Amino acid sequence: MNQSTPNPPVTGPNAPEGEAVTLARVTGETGGDLVLRRVGAHYEIYSNGVFLMDTRDGTSEREMVRAGLAALPAGRSQARVLIGGLGVGFSAREALDHPRVTSVEVVELEPHVIAWHDGELGEVAEHVHRDARCRVIEADLVEWLEDAASAASPARYDVICLDTDNGPAWTVTENNSRLYEASGLDRLTRLLRPGGVLAFWSANAVPAFDASLRRCFASVEVIEVPVARGVPDTVYLAREPR
């Protein structure tokens, strides 16, 4: 915690409302500068001065979860959901509030982000990590998936949502690009139950990733979610592995 450190430059998609107050500045797991700050009633998270996320909206993150669950076979209940990235908690909260969901697992790299949910940030999504149906796993998602997919009897999920990066073409770390490659898609597929759905969040459309999904899955849906300014956010749904 360091209140005297200057705030990072505002590079997010929304203009700030009121005075920006730095609540925490720490060194993240990737070695960069990780910052939590409050602007009016909202919270923002930055990595090395680059905007990652805020609490102003969350519509597209919630839509990723809703659309993934809606794409499940009719009558599927007691769904198990895996989410890559805790962030500000919007995705996890949407899953926990859905009547078809009985358990949610969230893999989050940054222990500081998890800890921030014990404070004011947690109020935004009603402290998802305290819900008995939710388990937050502190781990690198790429490494966690490799271990999980190689298990003799891997745990399987009805819906897997990746909300880890700003998209396949704009990853938080270089290593995360492996999530969107053919080998990464194969690992994710191994963790799906029959009829399961993969959902990916992106800050913009990525045609190359769309093409990769269509090579690996028989059913691919692209959902555009309008935002206040700039290009729409994009949600990719993939089903029926080839």
Backbone bond lengths (Angstrom), bond angles and torsions (degrees), N, CA, C in turn:
res aa  C-N    CA-C-N  psi(-1)  N-CA   C-N-CA  omega(-1)  CA-C   N-CA-C  phi
1 M - - - 1.462 - - 1.526 108.36 -
2 N 1.347 116.16 126.85 1.462 119.08 -177.83 1.516 108.28 -149.80
3 Q 1.319 115.37 97.94 1.456 119.47 -177.17 1.520 112.68 -76.08
4 S 1.331 118.34 -15.90 1.455 120.20 -174.62 1.521 113.25 -89.88
5 T 1.344 117.28 -9.37 1.458 120.12 -179.21 1.518 110.01 -73.95
6 P 1.334 119.79 137.02 1.460 121.27 -179.30 1.515 111.71 -59.99
7 N 1.311 116.36 148.89 1.454 121.13 177.46 1.518 110.48 -70.01
8 P 1.353 117.60 151.50 1.461 120.32 175.35 1.520 110.05 -71.56
9 P 1.330 118.63 160.82 1.460 120.28 177.58 1.512 110.78 -64.64
10 V 1.305 116.94 147.81 1.450 121.48 179.39 1.520 108.44 -80.69
11 T 1.328 116.56 110.71 1.458 120.99 179.92 1.509 111.60 -124.07
12 G 1.322 117.97 6.09 1.446 121.87 -178.93 1.517 112.26 -75.61
13 P 1.347 115.68 172.85 1.456 119.78 -175.79 1.515 114.18 -77.86
14 N 1.324 117.55 -9.55 1.461 119.97 -177.22 1.516 110.81 -118.59
15 A 1.294 116.95 138.73 1.463 120.60 176.16 1.522 109.24 -70.72
16 P 1.323 118.54 142.52 1.457 121.12 -178.86 1.520 111.80 -70.97
17 E 1.336 115.57 152.16 1.456 121.11 175.96 1.518 107.49 -114.93
18 G 1.309 117.93 113.35 1.445 120.44 179.48 1.520 112.38 83.17
19 E 1.319 115.46 -168.67 1.454 121.51 -175.70 1.525 111.29 -77.29
20 A 1.331 115.93 137.09 1.462 121.22 176.84 1.525 109.04 -88.29
21 V 1.337 116.01 129.54 1.457 121.89 -179.35 1.523 108.75 -121.47
22 T 1.319 117.15 122.40 1.460 121.13 177.10 1.524 108.84 -77.12
23 L 1.331 115.79 119.86 1.457 121.16 -179.59 1.528 111.61 -92.67
24 A 1.325 116.85 -31.58 1.464 120.62 -179.99 1.518 109.23 -156.98
25 R 1.329 115.14 140.61 1.465 122.10 172.93 1.524 106.32 -135.33
26 V 1.318 116.34 115.91 1.459 121.09 -174.65 1.528 109.26 -136.07
27 T 1.311 115.41 169.06 1.460 120.78 172.86 1.520 108.04 -90.94
28 G 1.331 115.95 121.93 1.453 120.59 -178.07 1.514 112.74 -76.48
29 E 1.314 116.45 174.77 1.461 122.08 -178.61 1.522 112.23 -64.07
30 T 1.319 117.43 -24.17 1.471 120.60 179.01 1.521 111.64 -90.56
31 G 1.335 116.76 3.58 1.451 120.63 177.52 1.509 115.00 91.60
32 G 1.319 117.73 -3.98 1.454 121.64 -178.58 1.517 112.75 -90.03
33 D 1.318 114.96 179.23 1.457 123.73 -178.83 1.525 108.50 -87.59
34 L 1.320 117.16 117.53 1.458 122.34 -178.76 1.519 108.56 -111.66
35 V 1.338 116.01 124.83 1.467 120.45 -172.05 1.527 110.71 -127.67
36 L 1.327 114.80 133.86 1.460 121.60 169.50 1.515 107.35 -111.83
37 R 1.323 116.77 128.63 1.458 118.78 176.98 1.516 110.74 -139.66
38 R 1.333 115.13 158.76 1.460 122.22 179.06 1.514 108.76 -113.47
39 V 1.323 115.08 134.34 1.464 121.55 175.71 1.521 106.71 -126.97
40 G 1.301 116.74 104.34 1.453 119.91 -174.22 1.516 109.61 64.33
41 A 1.333 116.24 -123.15 1.461 121.17 -179.38 1.521 112.34 -92.30
42 H 1.329 117.28 1.63 1.460 120.49 -172.10 1.529 112.10 -112.29
43 Y 1.334 114.39 160.70 1.462 121.73 178.56 1.519 109.72 -118.95
44 E 1.316 115.65 147.37 1.457 122.08 179.54 1.520 108.68 -132.57
45 I 1.331 116.20 146.54 1.459 122.00 174.63 1.522 108.41 -122.88
46 Y 1.338 115.27 131.14 1.460 122.63 179.54 1.526 109.82 -123.34
47 S 1.305 115.86 149.71 1.460 122.12 172.25 1.514 107.88 -126.12
48 N 1.334 116.16 117.55 1.468 121.15 -178.00 1.526 112.00 53.13
49 G 1.321 116.35 39.68 1.454 121.34 177.85 1.509 115.00 79.94
50 V 1.347 117.98 -1.62 1.465 122.25 -179.99 1.527 109.42 -98.47
51 F 1.307 116.26 128.15 1.459 121.78 179.71 1.524 110.37 -61.88
52 L 1.337 116.58 130.43 1.460 121.06 175.87 1.523 111.58 -106.64
53 M 1.336 116.61 -49.82 1.463 119.27 -174.70 1.521 109.52 -164.89
54 D 1.337 114.96 162.95 1.456 119.87 173.13 1.522 109.48 -147.37
55 T 1.315 115.86 -179.55 1.467 120.49 -175.79 1.524 112.58 -105.96
56 R 1.331 118.04 17.62 1.464 119.93 -174.64 1.519 113.43 -73.01
57 D 1.324 118.25 -29.53 1.453 118.35 -172.95 1.531 110.99 -139.46
58 G 1.313 117.68 -83.46 1.461 120.92 -178.75 1.513 114.35 84.88
59 T 1.340 117.16 8.52 1.469 119.99 -177.38 1.521 112.10 -58.44
60 S 1.323 117.31 -47.58 1.464 119.35 -174.95 1.524 112.10 -71.58
61 E 1.347 117.52 -34.18 1.463 119.74 176.63 1.525 110.27 -64.47
62 R 1.318 116.11 -41.39 1.463 119.90 177.56 1.524 111.00 -67.29
63 E 1.327 116.42 -38.05 1.463 120.27 179.22 1.530 110.81 -64.06
64 M 1.325 117.24 -36.00 1.462 120.51 176.53 1.525 110.51 -55.72
65 V 1.324 116.83 -46.03 1.461 121.37 -179.04 1.526 110.64 -69.93
66 R 1.320 116.83 -46.89 1.465 120.16 -179.27 1.516 111.53 -59.87
67 A 1.324 116.74 -46.13 1.456 120.64 -177.81 1.521 111.21 -65.47
68 G 1.339 116.66 -39.52 1.452 119.58 178.14 1.518 111.98 -61.99
69 L 1.327 116.52 -43.32 1.457 120.19 179.19 1.527 111.43 -69.54
70 A 1.322 117.59 -36.98 1.461 121.10 179.57 1.526 111.42 -66.04
71 A 1.326 116.91 -25.67 1.471 121.13 -178.44 1.520 113.27 -82.53
72 L 1.325 117.92 -5.00 1.459 120.65 177.58 1.525 110.67 -67.55
73 P 1.321 117.37 156.47 1.466 119.84 177.48 1.520 111.80 -55.43
74 A 1.310 116.79 146.65 1.457 121.82 179.75 1.529 110.22 -57.78
75 G 1.308 115.43 136.07 1.452 120.27 178.20 1.514 114.46 87.59
76 R 1.334 118.15 -7.40 1.463 119.74 178.85 1.527 109.16 -68.22
77 S 1.315 115.96 124.32 1.460 121.15 178.35 1.516 108.80 -130.86
78 Q 1.320 116.48 179.07 1.457 122.69 -177.89 1.532 110.93 51.62
79 A 1.320 114.01 44.42 1.463 120.27 -176.53 1.527 111.40 -70.51
80 R 1.314 113.80 143.15 1.461 121.61 176.30 1.527 107.55 -108.09
81 V 1.331 117.35 127.70 1.458 122.30 -173.44 1.529 109.85 -118.80
82 L 1.332 115.57 135.24 1.463 122.68 173.07 1.522 107.79 -113.04
83 I 1.340 116.77 130.57 1.460 121.38 179.85 1.518 109.07 -122.66
84 G 1.312 116.23 127.82 1.455 121.62 173.57 1.510 109.61 -90.46
85 G 1.340 116.84 108.32 1.460 121.46 178.91 1.520 112.53 104.55
86 L 1.333 116.44 119.12 1.465 120.69 176.68 1.514 111.25 -82.09
87 G 1.339 116.81 -44.88 1.455 120.60 179.79 1.516 111.85 55.19
88 V 1.324 116.27 -132.29 1.463 120.84 178.83 1.524 111.88 -92.19
89 G 1.334 117.12 3.02 1.458 121.32 172.23 1.512 117.09 93.96
90 F 1.339 118.63 1.05 1.459 120.10 -176.68 1.525 112.35 -61.36
91 S 1.342 117.41 -44.38 1.469 120.58 -176.97 1.525 110.56 -65.19
92 A 1.330 116.49 -46.26 1.459 120.14 -179.96 1.526 111.41 -62.87
93 R 1.322 117.26 -41.79 1.465 120.42 179.65 1.518 111.27 -63.08
94 E 1.339 117.21 -41.98 1.458 120.20 179.09 1.520 110.97 -61.00
95 A 1.327 116.54 -41.62 1.462 120.03 179.72 1.529 110.77 -66.49
96 L 1.319 117.21 -44.29 1.455 120.83 -178.69 1.528 112.67 -64.38
97 D 1.317 116.79 -30.18 1.460 120.97 -178.64 1.527 113.07 -83.56
98 H 1.335 117.25 -7.60 1.467 120.51 -175.69 1.529 110.23 -82.76
99 P 1.336 117.75 134.29 1.472 120.50 -176.39 1.526 114.39 -65.69
100 R 1.335 118.60 -18.49 1.465 120.12 -178.54 1.527 112.33 -87.22
101 V 1.326 117.26 -5.54 1.464 121.14 -172.30 1.527 111.15 -102.67
102 T 1.331 115.48 134.21 1.463 120.41 176.17 1.524 112.42 -113.84
103 S 1.344 118.33 -22.56 1.461 119.24 178.97 1.520 110.13 -150.87
104 V 1.337 114.63 148.16 1.462 121.88 -178.94 1.530 107.87 -134.81
105 E 1.318 115.78 131.96 1.455 121.10 172.35 1.527 107.87 -118.39
106 V 1.325 115.48 135.54 1.458 121.43 -177.64 1.525 108.21 -123.94
107 V 1.325 116.89 127.41 1.460 121.34 176.93 1.526 107.96 -104.43
108 E 1.330 116.52 118.61 1.460 122.28 -177.28 1.525 109.84 -128.70
109 L 1.328 115.56 128.85 1.461 121.00 -177.86 1.523 112.91 -71.44
110 E 1.333 116.82 -41.36 1.458 120.97 -168.77 1.531 112.36 -90.49
111 P 1.336 117.76 113.36 1.470 119.68 176.38 1.527 112.29 -62.34
112 H 1.334 116.78 -28.71 1.472 119.78 179.93 1.519 110.77 -67.93
113 V 1.330 117.38 -37.74 1.463 120.25 177.38 1.526 109.76 -63.31
114 I 1.334 116.15 -42.88 1.471 119.73 177.24 1.527 109.94 -60.67
115 A 1.327 116.70 -45.34 1.466 120.88 -179.03 1.525 111.43 -63.33
116 W 1.346 117.56 -36.43 1.462 119.93 -179.66 1.517 111.83 -61.91
117 H 1.340 117.45 -23.63 1.463 120.29 178.20 1.523 112.33 -72.77
118 D 1.322 117.92 -11.21 1.460 120.70 173.18 1.522 111.09 -80.98
119 G 1.327 116.63 -13.93 1.458 121.65 179.98 1.514 111.99 -105.25
120 E 1.327 115.34 -145.98 1.463 120.96 -175.78 1.525 112.78 -61.44
121 L 1.334 117.95 -35.74 1.465 120.52 -178.10 1.520 111.15 -59.12
122 G 1.327 116.36 -35.04 1.459 120.07 -177.95 1.517 113.85 -63.60
123 E 1.327 117.39 -24.81 1.458 120.34 -178.50 1.529 111.41 -66.04
124 V 1.338 116.52 -26.39 1.472 120.80 -176.35 1.523 111.09 -60.64
125 A 1.330 116.61 -43.01 1.464 121.16 -178.29 1.525 111.32 -113.18
126 E 1.327 115.96 24.30 1.477 122.66 174.58 1.529 111.60 59.76
127 H 1.337 115.86 42.18 1.464 121.90 173.89 1.532 111.43 49.12
128 V 1.314 115.46 63.62 1.469 120.66 -176.91 1.525 112.16 -56.66
129 H 1.327 116.48 -33.86 1.461 119.22 -175.38 1.522 112.66 -70.33
130 R 1.329 117.43 -11.56 1.465 120.90 177.82 1.525 112.32 -93.40
131 D 1.322 116.94 -6.22 1.465 121.28 178.44 1.531 108.33 -72.33
132 A 1.323 117.09 131.30 1.465 121.27 -177.14 1.519 112.59 -62.50
133 R 1.331 117.11 -20.59 1.467 120.18 -179.34 1.526 112.08 -87.23
134 C 1.328 117.05 -4.01 1.464 121.16 -173.89 1.525 110.15 -114.92
135 R 1.337 115.43 131.70 1.465 121.04 175.05 1.520 108.75 -120.59
136 V 1.322 116.86 121.61 1.461 121.94 177.73 1.526 108.11 -98.79
137 I 1.331 115.52 124.05 1.455 122.21 -177.65 1.523 108.49 -108.17
138 E 1.320 117.35 121.46 1.457 121.25 177.84 1.526 108.62 -84.44
139 A 1.329 116.78 105.88 1.464 120.53 -176.56 1.515 109.66 -167.15
140 D 1.331 115.32 158.67 1.457 121.53 170.11 1.524 107.47 -74.09
141 L 1.318 117.52 123.26 1.462 120.74 -173.37 1.520 111.97 -61.69
142 V 1.324 118.24 -39.78 1.461 120.60 -179.87 1.526 109.99 -60.35
143 E 1.324 116.79 -48.84 1.459 120.70 -179.09 1.530 111.12 -67.67
144 W 1.320 116.45 -39.51 1.461 120.40 -179.90 1.519 110.69 -62.34
145 L 1.323 117.09 -43.52 1.463 120.81 179.66 1.523 111.45 -64.76
146 E 1.322 117.02 -39.42 1.460 119.96 178.56 1.519 110.45 -60.27
147 D 1.325 116.41 -44.62 1.467 120.25 179.57 1.527 111.06 -67.82
148 A 1.329 116.34 -44.44 1.464 120.15 -176.93 1.524 111.37 -64.51
149 A 1.342 116.77 -42.57 1.464 120.48 -176.82 1.521 112.58 -71.73
150 S 1.327 117.28 -23.77 1.463 120.76 -178.57 1.521 113.07 -90.39
151 A 1.329 117.20 -2.42 1.458 120.83 179.63 1.526 110.26 -65.02
152 A 1.324 115.75 150.84 1.466 120.20 -178.93 1.523 111.19 -60.75
153 S 1.323 116.59 -41.20 1.467 121.97 176.83 1.523 108.29 -129.66
154 P 1.332 117.32 80.34 1.473 120.01 -174.31 1.525 112.55 -65.54
155 A 1.327 115.20 146.29 1.459 119.94 171.32 1.524 108.37 -64.48
156 R 1.307 116.23 144.17 1.465 119.72 -177.78 1.525 110.08 -123.64
157 Y 1.329 113.96 149.65 1.460 121.17 -173.83 1.523 110.17 -125.97
158 D 1.328 115.08 152.77 1.460 120.48 176.56 1.521 111.36 -79.27
159 V 1.329 115.92 -39.31 1.469 121.63 178.83 1.516 108.58 -135.52
160 I 1.327 116.14 132.43 1.461 121.97 173.68 1.518 107.72 -119.02
161 C 1.329 116.79 121.53 1.464 122.39 -177.74 1.522 109.69 -114.45
162 L 1.322 116.79 126.03 1.462 120.80 176.28 1.526 109.86 -104.61
163 D 1.337 114.08 110.85 1.465 122.54 178.22 1.522 107.56 -125.59
164 T 1.333 115.12 42.79 1.461 121.93 -171.36 1.522 112.79 -91.21
165 D 1.322 116.56 -32.38 1.461 122.15 -173.46 1.525 110.38 -124.00
166 N 1.325 115.13 179.87 1.462 119.56 171.06 1.521 111.26 -80.67
167 G 1.320 115.96 2.82 1.451 121.60 177.21 1.511 111.13 140.94
168 P 1.333 117.65 170.07 1.466 121.55 -179.39 1.523 113.50 -59.31
169 A 1.317 117.03 -27.71 1.463 120.47 -178.36 1.526 112.74 -99.81
170 W 1.336 117.20 4.25 1.465 120.66 -177.00 1.519 107.79 -146.17
171 T 1.324 115.74 73.56 1.449 121.08 -175.00 1.525 111.09 -86.52
172 V 1.325 115.73 151.31 1.455 121.30 179.42 1.522 110.58 -67.68
173 T 1.336 116.51 -38.50 1.461 121.51 174.98 1.520 108.64 -128.10
174 E 1.330 116.21 153.97 1.465 120.05 -179.64 1.525 111.03 -60.52
175 N 1.324 116.52 -35.88 1.457 121.24 -178.20 1.525 112.24 -62.34
176 N 1.328 117.27 -28.68 1.461 120.89 -178.33 1.518 113.27 -66.66
177 S 1.318 117.76 -16.43 1.472 119.68 178.05 1.519 110.98 -60.09
178 R 1.337 117.09 -23.93 1.465 121.28 179.71 1.527 111.79 -65.84
179 L 1.332 117.17 -22.13 1.458 120.46 179.23 1.527 111.86 -63.59
180 Y 1.322 116.21 -29.18 1.459 121.04 -171.28 1.530 112.64 -104.61
181 E 1.316 116.60 -0.06 1.461 121.11 176.42 1.526 109.34 -82.42
182 A 1.324 115.98 169.85 1.468 120.67 -177.50 1.521 111.70 -57.91
183 S 1.332 117.48 -40.29 1.463 120.18 -179.94 1.524 111.14 -65.91
184 G 1.345 116.72 -38.17 1.455 120.46 177.46 1.518 111.62 -66.63
185 L 1.318 116.61 -41.09 1.462 120.46 178.06 1.526 110.56 -63.89
186 D 1.333 116.34 -35.71 1.460 120.28 178.38 1.532 110.81 -65.18
187 R 1.332 116.71 -41.46 1.471 119.66 178.26 1.529 110.70 -63.43
188 L 1.311 116.61 -43.06 1.452 120.41 178.69 1.531 110.76 -61.58
189 T 1.318 116.16 -40.96 1.458 121.03 -179.13 1.531 111.31 -62.82
190 R 1.320 116.71 -36.07 1.465 120.31 179.63 1.521 111.93 -64.01
191 L 1.325 116.71 -21.61 1.464 120.59 -178.42 1.522 112.92 -96.57
192 L 1.336 117.27 4.51 1.466 121.14 179.51 1.524 110.98 -91.61
193 R 1.312 115.78 139.59 1.456 120.63 167.89 1.518 108.62 -72.44
194 P 1.350 118.64 157.39 1.471 120.26 174.44 1.530 110.36 -53.65
195 G 1.321 115.98 132.22 1.460 120.20 -177.24 1.508 113.82 82.59
196 G 1.345 116.76 3.42 1.453 120.83 -178.13 1.517 113.80 -73.22
197 V 1.336 115.66 169.47 1.465 121.91 -173.01 1.530 109.99 -130.48
198 L 1.329 115.70 135.69 1.460 121.58 168.81 1.521 108.08 -99.87
199 A 1.333 117.18 135.35 1.465 121.88 178.23 1.521 108.92 -129.55
200 F 1.322 115.98 135.48 1.462 121.78 -177.89 1.522 108.95 -127.37
201 W 1.346 115.96 136.08 1.458 121.64 175.46 1.520 109.86 -99.12
202 S 1.330 116.18 140.84 1.459 120.31 177.39 1.528 109.06 -145.78
203 A 1.334 115.96 144.39 1.460 121.03 178.66 1.524 112.28 -75.18
204 N 1.318 117.23 -7.19 1.462 121.99 179.18 1.522 108.68 -162.51
205 A 1.323 115.93 165.63 1.460 120.44 176.93 1.526 109.63 -71.13
206 V 1.331 116.35 141.91 1.461 122.21 179.22 1.530 107.53 -129.14
207 P 1.332 118.11 92.28 1.467 121.38 -175.28 1.525 113.68 -54.96
208 A 1.328 118.26 -37.29 1.465 120.41 -178.64 1.530 110.65 -65.03
209 F 1.322 116.68 -37.62 1.461 119.96 178.22 1.525 110.39 -70.67
210 D 1.309 116.94 -39.66 1.462 121.78 175.11 1.528 109.72 -54.56
211 A 1.328 116.26 -46.13 1.468 120.72 -179.48 1.528 111.08 -64.42
212 S 1.327 116.88 -39.19 1.467 120.62 179.04 1.524 110.81 -63.30
213 L 1.334 116.13 -43.11 1.456 119.59 178.34 1.524 111.45 -61.20
214 R 1.319 117.14 -40.99 1.459 120.19 -177.29 1.531 111.72 -70.06
215 R 1.317 117.22 -24.22 1.462 119.36 174.67 1.526 111.17 -74.16
216 C 1.344 116.12 -27.82 1.466 120.44 -173.65 1.526 113.78 -100.68
217 F 1.343 117.40 -19.50 1.460 121.23 -174.97 1.528 110.35 -132.64
218 A 1.330 115.02 144.36 1.459 119.99 -179.81 1.518 111.87 -77.50
219 S 1.334 117.07 -24.35 1.465 121.11 -178.63 1.521 109.61 -125.81
220 V 1.326 116.28 119.44 1.459 122.42 177.93 1.528 108.35 -132.48
221 E 1.318 116.08 129.17 1.467 121.47 177.54 1.519 109.16 -122.26
222 V 1.331 115.46 137.08 1.461 121.44 178.89 1.524 108.44 -115.24
223 I 1.326 116.62 122.84 1.459 121.84 -177.79 1.521 108.96 -116.39
224 E 1.311 117.38 123.34 1.457 121.75 176.44 1.529 109.05 -96.40
225 V 1.331 115.45 132.02 1.466 120.92 -179.47 1.520 108.10 -117.85
226 P 1.331 119.22 111.36 1.469 121.52 -178.67 1.525 111.97 -58.85
227 V 1.314 115.53 145.07 1.462 122.11 176.89 1.521 108.71 -122.35
228 A 1.330 116.59 170.43 1.460 121.14 -175.17 1.516 112.17 -61.15
229 R 1.330 116.82 -36.96 1.453 120.17 178.40 1.525 108.64 -150.38
230 G 1.326 115.54 152.58 1.456 119.73 179.93 1.519 112.58 86.34
231 V 1.336 116.02 -171.44 1.462 121.35 -177.82 1.521 109.70 -72.77
232 P 1.333 116.81 155.94 1.472 118.89 -179.60 1.529 111.63 -65.18
233 D 1.338 115.84 150.94 1.450 120.11 166.33 1.530 107.52 -68.71
234 T 1.325 116.25 157.18 1.452 120.80 -176.69 1.521 110.78 -129.71
235 V 1.313 115.45 134.48 1.473 122.03 174.91 1.525 107.73 -115.74
236 Y 1.326 115.94 129.07 1.459 122.21 176.47 1.526 108.87 -107.35
237 L 1.324 116.48 131.11 1.463 122.36 174.36 1.523 108.12 -115.80
238 A 1.327 116.81 133.81 1.469 121.11 179.80 1.517 109.08 -131.16
239 R 1.337 115.46 132.53 1.465 122.09 179.21 1.526 109.49 -138.51
240 E 1.310 115.38 167.53 1.458 123.41 173.30 1.536 111.61 57.55
241 P 1.330 116.35 73.74 1.467 119.35 178.28 1.526 111.42 -57.07
242 R 1.320 115.54 140.57 1.474 119.85 179.89 1.525 109.59 -77.89
